[in-house]
Amino acid sequence: MAQKTVLFKHLEQPEIHRLDVYRDAGGYGALRTAVNDLAPAEVTQMVKDSGLRGRGGAGFPTGMKWSFLPKEYDTSYLVCNADESEPGAFKDRELMERNPHQLIEGCLLAAYAIRARHAFIYVRGEYLAIKELLDAAIEQARQAGLVGERIFGKDWGCEVSVYRGAGAYICGEESAMLDSLEGFRGFPRLRPPFPAVRGLYGKPTVVNNVETLANVPHIVANGAEWFKSTGTEKSPGTKICSISGPVNRPGNYELEMGTPFRYLLEDCAGGMAGGKSLKAYIPGGASAPMLPGDCQDVGIDFESYPAAGSTMGSASFILFPEDCCIVFAQLRISEFFSHESCGKCTPCREGSRWLRQMVERIEEGGGREEDLPILLDVTDNMVGKCFCALGDFATSNIVASIRHFRHEYEQHIRERRCPFRPHPAAEPLLQIAGVA
Ligand SMILES: Cc1cc2nc3c(=O)[nH]c(=O)nc-3n(C[C@H](O)[C@H](O)[C@H](O)COP(=O)(O)O)c2cc1C
């Protein structure tokens, strides 16, 4: 298992963002096949058979999600989640920047499968240039009859609109995203009903991540069996991994699911910079629990990371070198969650603030012995008690960092100071990761 390019195949063709180049490479062929030869339910079945799982973090089976829509409805919507606000994640950005038509074709195929006539791409506020690029690509596709009414002359048509968020992490959560799209402040909705039943404007809606949708043209073009021949049995396909921190070649790498993290670090990213050793790493952005640096043989897939005590999430790897203070790193993570809590649910709003304040106190030398059990008690009172997973996310690294690096917290409390100050490595690392 190693590098394999499916979604990043276009890296060999720098002009692939142009419609003519994309079409010469076979682009929009899958859409043509689907619209001309397949019923919408057949496209859903194909995606179901492929075993494709959502790349936005939770790994929910994509075809199954599409089949949750009611049998009868007049209007439905497809929403592409391009919010990409998870610290450490920057894969969707490259997918959209390098090959916008791959995503547009994926959106159209998903819309066709659920009989939607309008697809929205919700792009994070900071991705202004990407919004403009997508708008231009959609316009090219419209001129070519690939977007709008009567696609390929059939009586199905689909509009594609790009909507720019305003830079709130919570709007990456699918139900808050729907509120935001409707023009309200992004707050998570209580479920059930799930978006598949009552979503955008109260209509059946599918929300999928950029990478998930970018896989769909390849599945329709090559078949479910082809897709399943890559990766592991339960996590088929490839995964685009973002790796950041003090490594020699940070960036995005597309790997076969199941490839060990060690391969990503050593063979793709060129190992740790300056010959330092790896103290800890987070495999799935700030919301996934950190693991000790020696956990390098874990396969990058949806099963192996939970077995190792973390989650793959969106495969956004943030690395911490030997001289990084874990309490300081945790403080940056806690600051992020306390800032991004939308405030709707009390356990998350108050809990994330308490966690930040306590970690700050420990880092500043004012920690008390009883702080560690109190920190863990606060996390207990947050997990599973909020409308969305942000409350859980705010706790995962508190628990993991105390589990694996309790001695560092204790040293801070005992010595009444941070033994790592000044923080040579953590500041730039966390800035790159978007946490600082
Ligand atoms: C606080 C929070 C932030 C999230 N941010 C993102 C995001 O930036 N991008 C994304 O695709 N999914 C994000 N998700 C997950 C989405 O709610 C949703 O599960 C996902 O878009 C579904 O797509 P998929 O099935 O294709 O993975 C977030 C979830 C939570 C709770």
The ligand as an SDF file (V2000), in Angstrom:
LIG
                    3D

 31 33  0  0  0  0  0  0  0  0999 V2000
  -18.0740   21.2820   14.1580 C   0  0  0  0  0  0  0  0  0  0  0  0
  -18.0320   20.4970   12.8910 C   0  0  0  0  0  0  0  0  0  0  0  0
  -17.3240   20.9780   11.8010 C   0  0  0  0  0  0  0  0  0  0  0  0
  -17.3100   20.2660   10.6150 C   0  0  0  0  0  0  0  0  0  0  0  0
  -16.5930   20.7600    9.5510 N   0  0  0  0  0  0  0  0  0  0  0  0
  -16.6030   20.0940    8.3670 C   0  0  0  0  0  0  0  0  0  0  0  0
  -15.9160   20.6230    7.2440 C   0  0  0  0  0  0  0  0  0  0  0  0
  -15.2600   21.6800    7.3170 O   0  0  0  0  0  0  0  0  0  0  0  0
  -15.9670   19.9210    6.0740 N   0  0  0  0  0  0  0  0  0  0  0  0
  -16.6800   18.7400    5.9600 C   0  0  0  0  0  0  0  0  0  0  0  0
  -16.7330   18.1560    4.8840 O   0  0  0  0  0  0  0  0  0  0  0  0
  -17.3310   18.2210    7.0130 N   0  0  0  0  0  0  0  0  0  0  0  0
  -17.3280   18.8730    8.2060 C   0  0  0  0  0  0  0  0  0  0  0  0
  -18.0300   18.3600    9.2540 N   0  0  0  0  0  0  0  0  0  0  0  0
  -18.8160   17.1260    9.0410 C   0  0  0  0  0  0  0  0  0  0  0  0
  -20.1690   17.4780    8.4140 C   0  0  0  0  0  0  0  0  0  0  0  0
  -21.1050   17.7580    9.4600 O   0  0  0  0  0  0  0  0  0  0  0  0
  -20.7520   16.3090    7.5890 C   0  0  0  0  0  0  0  0  0  0  0  0
  -20.7130   15.1570    8.3650 O   0  0  0  0  0  0  0  0  0  0  0  0
  -19.9980   16.0670    6.3040 C   0  0  0  0  0  0  0  0  0  0  0  0
  -19.9560   17.2040    5.5010 O   0  0  0  0  0  0  0  0  0  0  0  0
  -20.7000   14.9680    5.5490 C   0  0  0  0  0  0  0  0  0  0  0  0
  -20.0360   14.7060    4.3360 O   0  0  0  0  0  0  0  0  0  0  0  0
  -19.4540   13.2640    3.9950 P   0  0  0  0  0  0  0  0  0  0  0  0
  -20.5150   12.2530    4.3230 O   0  0  0  0  0  0  0  0  0  0  0  0
  -19.1900   13.3300    2.5380 O   0  0  0  0  0  0  0  0  0  0  0  0
  -18.2370   13.0830    4.8270 O   0  0  0  0  0  0  0  0  0  0  0  0
  -18.0320   19.0360   10.4900 C   0  0  0  0  0  0  0  0  0  0  0  0
  -18.7210   18.5440   11.6010 C   0  0  0  0  0  0  0  0  0  0  0  0
  -18.7190   19.2550   12.7920 C   0  0  0  0  0  0  0  0  0  0  0  0
  -19.4700   18.6950   13.9620 C   0  0  0  0  0  0  0  0  0  0  0  0
  1  2  1  0
  2  3  1  0
  2 30  2  0
  3  4  2  0
  4  5  1  0
  4 28  1  0
  5  6  2  0
  6  7  1  0
  6 13  1  0
  7  8  2  0
  7  9  1  0
  9 10  1  0
 10 11  2  0
 10 12  1  0
 12 13  2  0
 13 14  1  0
 14 15  1  0
 14 28  1  0
 15 16  1  0
 16 17  1  0
 16 18  1  0
 18 19  1  0
 18 20  1  0
 20 21  1  0
 20 22  1  0
 22 23  1  0
 23 24  1  0
 24 25  2  0
 24 26  1  0
 24 27  1  0
 28 29  2  0
 29 30  1  0
 30 31  1  0
M  END
$$$$
